[in-house]
Every structure is written in C-alpha cells, then in structure tokens.
Amino acid sequence: MRHIVFQDPDVNETYDATRSLSNLWESIRVPIIAPILRIAVYVCIAMSAMLFIERVYMAIVITCVKFFGKKRYTKYQLDSIKEDLEKNKNYPTVLIQIPMYNEKEVYKLSIGAVCGLSWPSDRLIVQVLDDSTNEALRAMVELECQKWMENGVNIKYETRNNRNGYKAGALRDGLKKHYVEDCEFVVIFDADFQPEEDFLWRTIPYLLENPELGLVQARWKFVNADECLMTRLQQMSLDYHFSVEQEVGSSTCSFFGFNGTAGVWRIQAINDAGGWKDRTTVEDMDLAVRAGLKGWKFLFVGDLEVKNELPSTFKAYRYQQHRWSCGPANLFRKMFKEIIICERVSLWKKWHVIYAFFLVRKIIAHWVTFFFYCVIIPATILVPEVHLPRPLAIYLPACITILNAATTLRSLHLLVFWILFENVMSLHRSKAAIIGLLEANRVNEWIVTEKLGNTMKQKFSAKAARRPRSHIRERQGPFLSSDLDMLEQSYPTKDDDADELMKTVGFNVCLIEYYVHRCQECSICFSSVLHNCTASPVL
C-alpha cells in the first residue's frame, strides 16, 4: 500500500531560503568575508598592542612614582606654610563655585561642606550658580544660602534667565561678577561633592609656591560605592583613572584632564587659555588642554580625597558615559590642528596629548573593547580561514584587564563581572566616540547626571545597622524609595521634603512594617495613613 506524505509548503519555503543563504555564505566567505575579516583582525591587533604598550608604560611609571617618588609636602611642611600665612596675614582671596541644576537631593550637602571650609572668612567667597528650572527648588537653594550668610559666610546666590552653555556658561558668567576681580584662585565643586575642612590648606600652598602651576586636582572618593554591583564596577574603572592615569600625567608631563570638579584653578590660567568654552560637552577637558598648550602646569594630589556620588541607575550612568566618550572625541577633532602647530610646548608633551591622552585612552580603548573583543574574535569562529594568534586573542586582553583592575584590590573577585560590564558599555562608548569624531546627532547632548543623595540612607541607616545585610527589608529598599518619592510628589510640601508630614502621621513606621511583614493589619494601617495624608494635610 502506497503512503501519501503531505508536506507543508511553508516548511519547504523556509528550507529553501535557509539553503539559499547557506550557499550564498559559502560562496562569499572565502573570497570576500575572509580577506575583510583578516584586515580587521590586523587593525584590531595593532590597536590592542597600542593599548597594551600604553598600559605597561603607565604601570612602570606609577610603580616608580610609588616606590621612588617623594611627596611634595608632608603634614609638617603644610603646617609651616599655614603658620607663615597666618603670621604675614597674606591670604589670597579664593572663589568657590558650585554649579547646580535641579539638585534637590544634594544641594544642602555641597553648600554645607563648602561653607565649612577652613579659610579666613574675609578671603573666601562662595558662589552658588543655580540654573534650576524649578522655581520652588530655586527658592529652597536661595533660602539655604541666606541661612549660611546669616552665619557670617560670604556666599552669593546667582541665577540666569537661560541655560546657554550649560555648566561652562554658568562658570563663565560667574567669573564675570564684579566681586571676583580680587580673587586669585577659583575652586569648583559639583553639587554632590563634599570637601573636607582642610581642602584649601592642602591645595592652595602648591599654587602659592609655584607660579607656573595652573591647576591642582584632588581625587574623588565615592560615598555609595557599595550601594550595588554597578557602583562597585564603576569604582574599579575610576580608581584606575585617578590612581594611574592622572598620577602618571602629573608626574611625567605636568598635564592631565581636569575632572570638572574638586580642583583649584589659578584664574590667570583660565583667562590666559581663553576662558570657559561650551563647544563640547567636556568643557573641563577643553579648558585643561588649552591651558596646557599655553604652558601652564598641572598637579594631581592623590592623597586628597573629596566625597561624591556615583550614578546608581543604569540610565544615569549610560548618559554620563555618552557625554564622557563623545565629548573627548569631538574635542580631539576640534583641537588636533591647534595642538600640532602650538609652539609653546615641547614635542614630547604634544605626543603625550595627541597619542596617549586622546587617541589611545579616549578612542582606541573603547574601539578595541567593542570591535575586537565583542565582534572580531567571535566572528572568526564563523570564518575558520582567518587565523587568530592565541597570545593576541587571550593573553594580551588578560594582561590589559589585570593592569586595569589592580588598583582596586578589594574588588578583584568581581573581575569577571567587570569584564562583562565593560564589554556591554563598550558599545555605547564606541558609538559615542564615533558620534564625536563625525559631529553627528547628539554630539552636544547634555543631560545632567541624576543624583540621589543620602536621604534614604539616613532614613534607614539606624534600622539597617541592627539587621544583617541579607534581611528582607534591605531587599525591599527600592520599593520603599519609590513609594516615598510617590508620596512626596503627590503631596505639595514646602521645604520639609515631606519629613515633617511623615513624622506627624507615623508614615515611616507603617510603611516599613507593611513591606516587611505584609500582614493584613499593616495593610489597613498603611491605607489609613495615605487616606489621612490626603484628607487632612499638615503644613
């Protein structure tokens, strides 16, 4: 008996299409794909070797600095300089600028820390540059400034009718104020930075001793590095930047990129370089390069740390990395010719700025990570005709990774996660670098990095200290934060940030119990509290 087999026409079409694609791939793999991939491998190997040589060079320099270098000042020398200043009453006038934009969660922290700096009050001017678009928040910041003014601090609250130039525009306009004419130095702190009381005593003496010094840069210390895995991985990357890249630049060429905050500038150096420019999203690096080309020297003080906050959400971190990757590439395009024809700096310094500072660290480092490790190496599996040397495919990237991670020993056990994280971010960074080089869309996109402050940390630190880290209430932290934010946004309070309201109706206790126990009684209590908050507000 003959069997009749019915075939699905869709299956046949799919099979035919797959077979056609397979035949097409076989026909172009050897004559077309393999040569192109082989060239890409050679190019990526060359870039990887450039990055490896740069990392080894910096490792050698930083080793020499750590073991054979001498600190410019000891504590006793700094105390001696302080005594001389006090004896002669020859204090320079210092301006401190705090640019901010809708920094509701952190403005009190930065203003309070800056107003607490140790320096003669008649020689210190604090300038709060508020570009906030929220009128209520502007009033809160101005009220905070008035409070410190009543305590004897010479603090100025400055606003603008527009946000032209963003941060660079605010800093530029701030230096044009009439009361800045007598200032010799300017210190810049972003809104989430909290300097220690002796910050000025540990930076100004360097500038007083060396008139050729234009910038003194301090290191960042991250208050929320242990908040989540992402912040730990960020710390690993930034620790390498400060411990190695900044230190090497300071020790060899007296040049490095200004980090935009936690630095002291000689105002004469800023004016000599042409002032703040808003042509890129890295106005800090732009100013540093122009000042360096004018012959000004920079100093990095690695043992002086200033507390600040890391982005704790991936969205905020991605926007920040786009700006940090696109801006330098765009600046390199704009200043390449200017660096080449500059006659005031040595050939070695030109080479350092063009090759090491811009090309290798700001462009090639991103491209190698993405194109070589994430694209080319996996592609060679599909094209066996392309041979990839094992030392270059395995050992070279491993050495680069170890050199990068060696500065944060406490996070070495997170090395695998850091590699995966960097590979993911390399896509965004590579794309941003290409956008900067080509001046494509989003080249001047400026999105202020979201800051959360330590509000929630203060609210729950007492309870968290009594419980192990694995307790359920810590895992419910994000839910608590979101609900508190929801209540605060839905309830119009003034300067209290809903704290007084929560204390009045017992909201904190009920909300915590609701999430921890999830019992019916607490659910009823929680609903009752929300009802009471809406029905009978307390101002």
N, C-alpha and C positions, 0 to 999 in steps of 0.2 A: 504494500500500500504506500502510495507516494505522500510524503508530508509536505504541506504547503507552509512556507515561512513568510510571514508578513513583516516587512521592515518599515520602521518609522522614517519618513522622508527627512524629518528634521535631524535625526541622528546621522543619516547619510551626508547631509549637507555640512554638519559640524565636522564629521570625519574628513570630508573632502577639503574643508577650509583648513583644518589642522595640518593635513598632509601637504597642502599647498604652501603654508607658512613654513613648514619644516624643510621642504625642498628649496624654498627661497632663501632660508637661513643658510643651508648647506652651500648654496651657490655663491653667496656673498661673504661668507665667514672668512674663508682663506684669502681671496683676492682683495677684499675691501676692508672688512672689520679688523682682521688681524694686523695689517700694517698701521691702521689708525690707532688701535689699542697699544701697539708696540711703541709708537711715538709718544702716546700719552703716558705710558709707563716710564719711559726715559725722562720725560719732563718732570713727572712727579718724583722720581728718584732724585733728580737734580735739586728740586725744591726741598725734598726731605733731607738731603745732605746739607743744604744751606742751613736749614733749621737746626739740624744736629750739631753742626760746627758752631753755630751761634750759642746754643745751649751749653756746649762744652766750654766754650770761651768764657761765658758768664760764670760757669761753675768754678773755673780756675781762678778768675778774678775775685769772686766772692770768698773763696777759700783763703786767698792771700790777704784779703781785707780783714777777715775774721781772726786770722791767726797772727798776722804780722802788722796789721794796721793799728794806728793809735787814735783814740778818741780825741776830738779837738778840745773838748773841755771835760774836766771832772767836776764833781759837785763842789769841791772846794774852790776851783777856779771860777765857777759861776757865782759862788757866794762872794768872791773877791771883787768881781766886776759889779755885782749888786751894791757892795759897800762903796765902791768908787762913785757910782752913780748917785747914791744917797748922800755922799759927802759933798759932791760938787753940785748937786741939785740940777744936773744936766740931763734930765729925762727927755727923750724925744717924744713928740706927740704922735700917738698911734690911733688910727681909724680902724674900727672893726665893722665890717659889712656882713649883714645876714640877709641874703636874698631869699624870698619865700613866695610861694604861690599856693593858696588854699591849703596851708599846712596846719589844719585844725588839731591834729593829734600830737604834734611835736613842737609847736611854736613856743610853748612855755618852757620846754626843756632847754632849747637853744638859747633863748633870751636870758633865762635864769643863769645858765652856766657862763655865758659871756659877761653878764653883769657882775658875776662873782670873781672875775679875773683879778689877780693881784697886780696893780699898777696905780700910780698916783692919779686920783680922780680928775685933777685939772689937766692931765696929759693924756686922757683917754676919751674917745668919742665912739659911742656905739650907734650904728646906723642900721635901722631895720627897713629894708627895701621890700615893701609889700605890694605884689602885683595881683593879689587875690581878687577874684571876680565876685565873691560872696560878700555882700555888704555887711551882713551880720558878723561874719568872721573878721572882717576888717575892723569893726568896732571892738571886737574882743582883743585883737592884737594891739590896737591903739590903747585900750584900757590897760593891758599888761605893761606897755611902755610907760604909761603915765604912773603906774604903781612904782616902777623902778626909778622914775625921775623924781618922785617924792622922797625916795630913799637916798638921793644925792648922786645918782648915776647920770652922767651927761649922755642921754640917749635921744636919738632923733627918729621920728617915725615918718617915713617918706613913701608916698604913693604916686602912681602915674595914671593918666587918663587912658593910656593904651599899653599894650604889651610889646611894642616894637622892639625887636632884638632879643626878646625873652630875657634870659639871665644876663647875657652880655649887655643888653640895652639898659637893664636896671643898674648893673655895676658901673657902667659908663656914666649914666646920669647922676649916680650917687657921688662920683668923684668931681662933678662939676659944681657941687654946692659950695657956697662962699666960705663956710666954716671948715672946709677941707684944705684950704690954702696953706695953713701952717702945719699940716700933717706930713710927716716924713715917711711913715710906713703904713701899709694897709693890710689888715688880716681879713681873710674871707672864711666864713663858716656857712655851710648849708644848714637848712632849718632843722635837720635831725642830728647835728653834731654837738657834742658836749665836751668842751675842752676842760682840762684840769686847771686848778687855780694858778699854777706856776707856768702856764704855757708861754706867756710873753717873756718871762725871765729865762726860759730855755731856748728862745729863738732870737730875740732882738740882739743879744750880745754878739752873735755871729755877724749880723749886718753892721753893727757898730764897729767891729774890729776890721772888717774887710770892705772897703768902699766899692770893690768890683763885684760884690755879691748882690744879685738882684732878687733872689728868691730863696727862702728857707721852707722846705716842705716837711711836714710831720707825717707819721704813719697812721693808718686807720685801725681802730680796734672795734670789733663787731660785737654789739651787746646781745644780739639774737642769733649768734652762730649756731647754737644748739637747739634752735626752735624746731627745725625739721631737717630731713635729709638734704633738701635742696640748698638750705643755707650752709650746711656743713660743706657741701661740694663747692659752693661759691667761695667759701673761706679758703679752700685749698688753692684755687686759682689766684685769688687776690693776695694771699700770703706770698706766693711766688713773685708776683708783680712787685710787691713792696720789698720783700727780703732780698731779692736778687736783681730784678731789672732796674729799680730805682737806685739801689745801692751801687750797682755797677756803673750806671750813668753818672752818678755823683762822684764816684771815686776816680774814674778814668777821664771823662771829658767835661766834668762840671756841668753836664747837661742831662736833662730828663724831662719828661712831660709833666707839666703841672696837673695835679689831680682835681683841680677846680675848687678845692676846699681844704681847710686845715693847713693853709700855707700863709706865709708872710711875704709880701712884695714890697720892694722899695718903689715908692710912687714915681721916682725919677726913671726907673727902669721901664715902668708901664708907659709913661709918656714918651720915652725915647723909642720904644717899639711901635708907637702909633696908637696906643690905647686899645680898648676892647673893641673887637670886631665881631659882627654877627653873621658873617658869610658862610659859616658852617655850624654844625651842632656841637662842635668841640671847641668852644671859644677859649677854654683854658689851655688846650694844647696849641692853638693858634697863637696865643699871646706868648707862650713859652718858646716856641720856635722862632718867632720874630725877635724876641728879646735875646735869645741865644745867638742869633745872627748879628746882633748889634754888639756882641762881645761880653754880655753880662754872664756871670757865672751863677750856678745853682748849687744848693747844698741840701742833701736829704739827711734828716735826723731820725734814724731808725729806732732809737730808744725812746722817742717821744710819741706817745700814742694818744689819739683822740677818739673817743667813743662815738659810734654812729650805728646806723641800722642797715641791714641787708634787705633787699626785696624778698618778701616771704610768700609771694604768689608768682606763679609761672608767667602770668600775663605781664605783671610789672617787670619781671626780670627780662622777658623777651623784648619789651620795648626799650629797656635800658641797653641791652646788648646790641640792638639795632642802631641806636644812637652812637654807642661806643665803637662800633665797627664801620658804620657808614661814614661818620664824621672824619676819622683819621684818613681814610682812603680818599675822600673828597679834598681834604686839606693837602694831601700829598700831590694830588693833581694840580691844585692851585699854586703850590709853593715850590714845585720841583725846579722850575727855571730860576726862581729867586734864590734858592739855595745854591745852585750851580754857579751863578755869577757873583755871589757875595764875596767880597774881598777882605772882610774884617775878621774872618775866622780861618783856622788852619784847614789844610786838606784832610787831615785825619778827622776833624770834627765834622766836616761835610760828609765824609764817608760814613761816619757813625750815624748821622741823622738820616741820610738817604737809605743806606743799605740796612743797618741794624734796626734803627728806630722805626722807620716807616715800612720798608719793603718786607723784611723778614718777620717782624713782630706783628705788624698791623694788617698785612695782606697774606703773605705766604703761609703763616701759621694757621690761618683759617682755611685756606685752599687745600693745603696738604691734608689736614684732618678730614675734610669732606671728600674731595675728589680722589685722593689716593686711598685712604683707609675705607671709605664708605662706598666708593663707586668703582675705581680701577681694580683694586685687589679682588673684590667679588666678581667683577666681570671677567677676569682671567680664568675663572672656573669654567665659563661657557666657551672659552676660546683656548683650547689646550695648545694651540700652536704658539701662543705667547708665553715665553718662559719668564718667570718672576724669581729672581735670586732670593733664596731664603734669608740670608743675612739682612738684605734691604727690606724685606717684607715683614720680618719678625723682630730681629734683634735691634734694628735702628729705631723703630717706633717704641720698642720696650725701653730702650735707653732714654729716649726723649721723655717718655712718661715718668720714669723713675726720677729724672732730674727735675721735672716739674713738681712732683708730689713730695720730694724730700724735705721741703720747707715746712710741711705740716705733718709732723710725725704722729701726732695723736689721731690722725685720720687715715693712716696707711691701710687700715683694714677696710676702708671704703674705696680702695683704689679701683676695683672693678666697676663699681657704680659710677665713680668719677669718669672713667673712660667712656662708659655708655652715655653719660650725661653730656660730656664734651662732644661726642660724635653727633648726638642729636642737635646740640646747639650749633655745631659747625655748619649745618645747612642754613640757619638764619644768619650767622655771621658772614658766611661766604656770599650769600645773596646781598647782604647789606654792603659788603666791600665792593662788589660789582656795581651796585647802585651808586656808591660814592665815586668810583672811578669814572663811570659813564655819566654822572649827574642826571640820573633817571628820576622817575617819580619817587616821592618820599625821601629825597636826598636831604631836605631841610625839615623833615618831620621832627617836631619837638613835643614829646609827651613827658610831663613831669613824673618821675618815679613815685609810685604810691608808697606812702609811709604810714605805718600803723601805730608807731609809738609804743609805750609800755603801759598803756591804760589797762588792758586786760590782764597783763602780767601783775600789775599792782593789785587788781581786784581779787585775784585768786592765788596770789603767792603764799598767803598765810595758810590757806587750806591745803594747797599742794605740798607744803613743807611737811605736813603731818602724814601724808599718804605716799605709798610707793608710786613710781612713775608709771606703772602699768595699770593703775586704778582706772575704773570706768569713767570717772568724772574728767580725767585728763583727755580721754579719747572723745569725750563729748564737748571738748573745748570749742571747736569750730562752730558747733550748733549754738552754744551759749553766746559766742561772739555775734553770730548772725542775728539772733533774737534780740540781743541788747541793742544792736545797731538799728534793727527794725523798729523797736520801741522808741529809740531816741529820734529817729527820723519822723515817725508818725506823731510824736508829741512835741509841740513847739516850746522849748525852754530857752532860756537866755544863756547866761554864762556858766551855768552849772553842769552842762553836759548830762543832764538828767540824773546826776548823782543825788541831789537833794530829794528829788522825787522818789527815787528808789528807796532811799533810807526811810522816807515818810511812810510809805505803804508796805514796807517789808518785801520789796520785789526781789531783791537778791536771794534771800533765803528760800522763798517759794520756788524761784526758777531753778536754783541748784537742786533742791530736793525733787523737783519734777523730773529733771533729766537723770538724776542718779537712781531714784527708786522707781519711777514710772508707775506709781500707785494711783488708785482712783482718788484718794483723799487729796493728794498733792495736785492732781489734775484739776480738781474742783477749785482748790485754793488758787492755782495759777490762773484759771479763767476768771475767778472773782477779782483777783488783783488787776488784771487787764481791764475788767469792767469798771473797777473803781478808778483806775487811772484816766479812763476816757470820760467818766461821768463827773468826777469831782477833781479837777486838776488843782495842784498845789503849786503856787509860784513863790 
